[in-house]
Structure formats: structure tokens, C-alpha cells
Amino acid sequence: MPERSFQLGMAQILIEGGRPKANLDRAVRAVRQAADLGCRVVVLPECLDLGWTDPSARELAQSIPGPHVDRLANVFVAAGLAERQHLGFVTRKF
């Protein structure tokens, strides 16, 4: 049986509550850097777009799939994002 191995990257990045553009910019840089180093999978922090428990999630959360996910789509990525659902509920998705 052929060996099935791959490189996994883990990115620890600064997450600022309510600042999705800045947070996603950092995440995209970390994913690109990991991909350049040969990683096929990159693990990112939970709720990386808006920050865990930040009240901005009610207004700024995006649908999944959606624009926040689209920015991270150049390798396999495990990331937690705030998700807007029906009736304004916000959940965390991985």
C-alpha cells in the first residue's frame, strides 16, 4: 500500500474582535506561507474572522460558503468562522 502522507501547517495568528478584513488578511498570509512550505492542509484558529464571543458577529457574520471562506480557498483549510443563519442566529462553523 502506498504511503499517504502530507505536511500539515498550524497557523497561530492575532485575532482582533470585529475586524474581519484584518483577521482574514493575516489568515490568507499564513495559509500562503504554509502552502509555500509544502503544506497541503492548514489549521487556523477558531472564529478567526470576528473573534470568539465578539458582539460584532451578529452583524458581520457571513454565510458559509461565502466571502470569508472564499478568501481561504487555496489549500485544504480547517478554520472556525462565525456563520450567519436564518433569523439572525450566528453559529461557529469548522
Backbone as a chain_set.jsonl record, in Angstrom:
{"seq": "MPERSFQLGMAQILIEGGRPKANLDRAVRAVRQAADLGCRVVVLPECLDLGWTDPSARELAQSIPGPHVDRLANVFVAAGLAERQHLGFVTRKF", "coords": {"N": [[0.849, -1.178, 0.0], [0.634, 2.199, -0.895], [2.373, 4.894, 0.689], [0.601, 7.388, 2.407], [1.061, 10.35, 3.011], [1.296, 13.738, 4.192], [2.094, 17.225, 4.502], [1.193, 19.169, 7.277], [0.117, 22.301, 8.29], [0.068, 24.561, 11.042], [-1.368, 27.486, 11.97], [-0.849, 30.097, 14.067], [-2.335, 33.001, 14.696], [-2.838, 36.552, 15.2], [-5.985, 37.525, 16.374], [-8.379, 39.93, 16.059], [-11.151, 41.236, 17.636], [-14.12, 41.859, 15.839], [-12.87, 42.742, 13.492], [-12.877, 41.751, 10.637], [-11.613, 41.991, 8.047], [-8.874, 42.582, 8.562], [-8.233, 40.328, 10.131], [-8.746, 38.208, 8.328], [-6.939, 38.899, 6.312], [-4.495, 38.374, 7.635], [-4.837, 35.624, 8.039], [-4.929, 34.665, 5.387], [-2.326, 35.308, 4.54], [-0.887, 33.604, 6.267], [-1.797, 31.078, 5.404], [-0.883, 31.084, 2.755], [1.891, 31.205, 3.22], [2.294, 28.767, 4.551], [1.497, 27.005, 2.502], [3.459, 27.591, 0.614], [5.587, 26.417, 1.89], [5.072, 23.805, 1.484], [2.856, 22.661, 2.696], [-0.202, 20.895, 2.647], [-2.505, 20.97, 4.019], [-3.898, 23.306, 6.242], [-4.303, 24.444, 9.511], [-6.279, 26.708, 11.201], [-7.048, 29.315, 13.68], [-9.978, 29.1, 15.832], [-13.022, 30.738, 15.091], [-11.889, 32.785, 13.544], [-12.472, 34.972, 11.906], [-14.029, 36.999, 13.182], [-13.495, 36.912, 15.879], [-13.693, 35.224, 18.963], [-16.704, 35.23, 20.702], [-17.165, 37.934, 20.158], [-19.296, 40.741, 19.975], [-19.822, 41.777, 17.442], [-20.329, 39.75, 15.695], [-23.037, 39.251, 15.282], [-23.832, 41.165, 13.39], [-21.837, 41.118, 11.395], [-21.236, 38.524, 10.581], [-20.899, 36.096, 7.989], [-22.423, 34.142, 5.348], [-21.873, 30.594, 4.955], [-21.099, 28.472, 2.407], [-19.26, 31.442, 1.461], [-18.064, 34.886, 1.278], [-15.959, 35.069, 3.225], [-15.008, 32.435, 3.478], [-14.24, 32.015, 0.826], [-11.9, 33.533, 0.596], [-9.992, 31.95, 1.767], [-9.421, 29.748, 0.242], [-7.141, 28.191, -1.043], [-5.647, 25.979, -0.378], [-6.339, 22.925, 1.435], [-8.171, 23.846, 4.239], [-8.644, 24.056, 7.697], [-10.739, 25.781, 9.605], [-12.298, 27.974, 11.932], [-15.207, 29.868, 11.624], [-17.48, 32.603, 12.084], [-20.894, 32.112, 11.419], [-23.632, 33.352, 9.604], [-26.998, 32.644, 10.022], [-30.428, 31.636, 9.4], [-32.965, 33.873, 10.58], [-31.216, 35.569, 11.893], [-29.539, 34.238, 13.667], [-26.327, 33.313, 14.883], [-23.727, 31.071, 14.329], [-20.876, 28.989, 15.018], [-18.676, 27.658, 12.691], [-16.789, 24.93, 11.36]], "CA": [[0.0, 0.0, 0.0], [1.472, 3.403, -0.943], [2.331, 5.788, 1.846], [-0.262, 8.551, 2.214], [1.461, 11.364, 3.984], [1.242, 15.123, 3.738], [2.501, 18.2, 5.517], [0.115, 19.92, 7.895], [0.568, 23.541, 8.917], [-0.799, 25.138, 12.073], [-1.094, 28.924, 11.986], [-1.299, 30.865, 15.228], [-2.342, 34.392, 14.245], [-3.58, 37.511, 16.012], [-7.39, 37.72, 16.029], [-8.92, 41.143, 16.674], [-12.609, 41.216, 17.618], [-14.829, 42.801, 14.981], [-12.029, 43.239, 12.393], [-12.752, 40.613, 9.726], [-10.648, 42.19, 6.962], [-7.517, 42.429, 9.106], [-8.058, 38.933, 10.546], [-8.662, 37.37, 7.13], [-5.659, 39.214, 5.656], [-3.46, 37.611, 8.339], [-5.065, 34.206, 7.775], [-4.53, 34.397, 4.0], [-0.852, 35.309, 4.528], [-0.418, 32.391, 6.944], [-2.097, 29.946, 4.529], [0.06, 31.147, 1.628], [3.222, 30.852, 3.712], [2.299, 27.317, 4.788], [1.451, 26.343, 1.193], [4.796, 27.757, 0.013], [6.475, 25.479, 2.583], [4.688, 22.451, 1.115], [1.699, 22.15, 3.437], [-1.421, 20.671, 1.871], [-3.598, 21.262, 4.947], [-3.521, 24.332, 7.21], [-5.269, 24.595, 10.591], [-6.331, 28.097, 11.669], [-7.79, 29.463, 14.937], [-11.433, 29.106, 15.866], [-13.7, 32.038, 14.955], [-10.804, 33.684, 13.152], [-12.901, 36.166, 11.178], [-14.579, 38.057, 14.031], [-13.076, 36.79, 17.276], [-14.611, 34.449, 19.787], [-17.675, 35.958, 21.537], [-17.263, 39.358, 19.86], [-20.679, 41.076, 19.627], [-19.948, 42.135, 16.03], [-20.727, 38.572, 14.909], [-24.456, 39.354, 14.904], [-23.979, 41.995, 12.193], [-20.795, 40.926, 10.389], [-21.074, 37.124, 10.166], [-21.234, 35.825, 6.592], [-22.886, 32.792, 5.045], [-20.866, 29.602, 4.59], [-19.975, 29.18, 1.787], [-19.42, 32.876, 1.305], [-16.838, 35.639, 1.009], [-14.854, 34.779, 4.148], [-14.476, 31.131, 3.081], [-13.599, 32.161, -0.486], [-10.553, 34.087, 0.749], [-9.086, 30.948, 2.331], [-9.561, 28.527, -0.554], [-6.076, 27.796, -1.971], [-5.276, 24.625, 0.039], [-7.342, 22.484, 2.403], [-8.056, 24.677, 5.437], [-9.551, 23.827, 8.817], [-10.845, 27.09, 10.25], [-13.582, 28.309, 12.526], [-15.726, 31.174, 11.218], [-18.849, 32.887, 12.517], [-21.795, 31.94, 10.281], [-24.971, 33.919, 9.684], [-28.036, 31.69, 9.66], [-31.786, 32.182, 9.355], [-33.476, 34.613, 11.733], [-30.162, 36.325, 12.544], [-28.712, 33.45, 14.57], [-24.932, 33.166, 14.478], [-23.089, 29.874, 14.855], [-19.468, 28.83, 14.648], [-18.509, 26.52, 11.776], [-15.425, 24.479, 11.052]], "C": [[0.897, 1.244, 0.0], [1.299, 4.253, 0.315], [1.482, 7.005, 1.505], [0.069, 9.582, 3.282], [1.358, 12.746, 3.348], [1.737, 16.011, 4.865], [1.287, 18.982, 5.971], [0.715, 21.155, 8.54], [-0.432, 24.004, 9.953], [-0.42, 26.602, 12.211], [-1.698, 29.567, 13.226], [-1.198, 32.335, 14.837], [-3.124, 35.254, 15.229], [-5.002, 37.622, 15.49], [-7.891, 38.934, 16.798], [-10.436, 41.136, 16.523], [-13.188, 42.284, 16.704], [-14.022, 43.354, 13.82], [-11.807, 42.138, 11.357], [-11.72, 40.801, 8.62], [-9.225, 41.972, 7.459], [-7.25, 40.973, 9.495], [-7.901, 38.014, 9.337], [-7.395, 37.652, 6.335], [-4.527, 38.41, 6.296], [-3.599, 36.113, 8.058], [-4.614, 33.829, 6.36], [-3.002, 34.368, 3.888], [-0.302, 34.027, 5.149], [-0.654, 31.157, 6.073], [-1.131, 29.926, 3.351], [1.458, 30.729, 2.054], [3.315, 29.339, 3.934], [2.296, 26.552, 3.464], [2.809, 26.437, 0.499], [5.817, 26.81, 0.636], [6.084, 24.02, 2.328], [3.509, 21.872, 1.862], [0.499, 22.004, 2.502], [-2.662, 20.941, 2.698], [-3.08, 22.288, 5.939], [-4.653, 24.474, 8.225], [-5.152, 26.022, 11.126], [-7.142, 28.186, 12.962], [-9.31, 29.431, 14.757], [-11.953, 30.546, 15.805], [-12.727, 33.131, 14.52], [-11.27, 34.944, 12.447], [-13.315, 37.305, 12.102], [-14.125, 38.002, 15.483], [-14.149, 36.091, 18.093], [-15.416, 35.352, 20.695], [-17.758, 37.454, 21.241], [-18.694, 39.681, 19.419], [-20.881, 41.443, 18.152], [-20.424, 40.966, 15.172], [-22.186, 38.655, 14.472], [-24.646, 40.149, 13.617], [-23.029, 41.598, 11.071], [-20.602, 39.483, 9.92], [-21.568, 36.955, 8.732], [-21.772, 34.404, 6.452], [-21.693, 31.898, 4.74], [-21.545, 28.609, 3.656], [-20.306, 30.653, 1.592], [-18.078, 33.557, 1.178], [-15.677, 35.35, 1.96], [-14.203, 33.447, 3.797], [-13.705, 31.252, 1.768], [-12.166, 32.682, -0.372], [-9.541, 33.044, 1.195], [-8.933, 29.716, 1.45], [-8.402, 28.27, -1.513], [-5.407, 26.47, -1.579], [-6.41, 24.148, 0.946], [-7.106, 23.26, 3.697], [-9.089, 24.221, 6.456], [-9.586, 25.125, 9.605], [-12.225, 27.263, 10.851], [-13.981, 29.72, 12.121], [-17.105, 31.361, 11.83], [-19.745, 32.792, 11.289], [-23.147, 32.564, 10.561], [-25.952, 32.862, 9.22], [-29.387, 32.402, 9.648], [-32.147, 32.874, 10.661], [-32.385, 35.324, 12.518], [-29.314, 35.545, 13.528], [-27.309, 33.317, 14.008], [-24.392, 31.905, 15.138], [-21.634, 29.877, 14.443], [-19.358, 27.573, 13.809], [-17.051, 26.203, 11.595], [-15.441, 23.793, 9.724]], "O": [[1.821, 1.335, 0.808], [0.223, 4.313, 0.91], [1.631, 7.587, 0.43], [-0.583, 9.655, 4.324], [1.336, 12.889, 2.126], [1.792, 15.602, 6.025], [0.459, 19.403, 5.163], [1.712, 21.064, 9.257], [-1.64, 23.858, 9.769], [0.724, 26.922, 12.533], [-2.917, 29.576, 13.403], [-0.096, 32.857, 14.665], [-3.958, 34.759, 15.988], [-5.208, 37.796, 14.289], [-7.838, 38.969, 18.027], [-10.95, 41.041, 15.408], [-12.81, 43.454, 16.773], [-14.435, 44.339, 13.208], [-10.69, 41.642, 11.207], [-11.012, 39.851, 8.285], [-8.455, 41.246, 6.83], [-6.172, 40.443, 9.223], [-7.029, 37.144, 9.32], [-6.829, 36.734, 5.74], [-3.698, 37.832, 5.593], [-2.602, 35.417, 7.863], [-3.986, 32.789, 6.164], [-2.447, 33.5, 3.215], [0.637, 33.432, 4.621], [0.205, 30.278, 6.01], [-0.616, 28.868, 2.988], [2.134, 29.987, 1.341], [4.301, 28.71, 3.549], [3.013, 25.562, 3.319], [3.256, 25.477, -0.13], [6.799, 26.441, -0.009], [6.689, 23.106, 2.887], [3.186, 20.698, 1.681], [0.226, 22.877, 1.678], [-3.75, 21.121, 2.15], [-1.957, 22.168, 6.429], [-5.818, 24.608, 7.851], [-4.06, 26.482, 11.462], [-7.849, 27.241, 13.31], [-9.837, 29.7, 13.678], [-11.374, 31.451, 16.407], [-12.736, 34.243, 15.048], [-10.517, 35.916, 12.396], [-12.987, 38.461, 11.835], [-14.348, 38.949, 16.237], [-15.344, 36.337, 17.932], [-14.835, 36.175, 21.401], [-18.376, 38.184, 22.016], [-19.251, 38.975, 18.578], [-22.012, 41.419, 17.667], [-20.875, 41.169, 14.044], [-22.532, 38.174, 13.393], [-25.538, 39.834, 12.829], [-23.384, 41.728, 9.899], [-19.875, 39.245, 8.955], [-22.534, 37.595, 8.317], [-21.592, 33.571, 7.34], [-20.637, 32.373, 4.322], [-22.496, 27.95, 4.075], [-21.47, 31.051, 1.563], [-17.058, 32.893, 0.992], [-14.521, 35.382, 1.539], [-12.977, 33.336, 3.815], [-12.638, 30.657, 1.617], [-11.309, 32.304, -1.17], [-8.339, 33.242, 1.013], [-8.357, 28.722, 1.893], [-8.645, 28.139, -2.713], [-4.671, 25.899, -2.384], [-7.351, 24.901, 1.197], [-5.981, 23.324, 4.193], [-10.258, 24.022, 6.126], [-8.586, 25.525, 10.201], [-13.209, 26.745, 10.322], [-13.194, 30.657, 12.256], [-17.818, 30.387, 12.068], [-19.406, 33.326, 10.233], [-23.74, 32.341, 11.616], [-25.774, 32.254, 8.165], [-29.47, 33.612, 9.858], [-31.672, 32.485, 11.727], [-32.587, 35.656, 13.686], [-28.443, 36.128, 14.174], [-27.126, 33.221, 12.794], [-24.567, 31.689, 16.337], [-21.215, 30.682, 13.611], [-19.896, 26.53, 14.181], [-16.189, 27.078, 11.665], [-14.401, 23.329, 9.256]]}, "num_chains": 1, "name": "protein.A"}
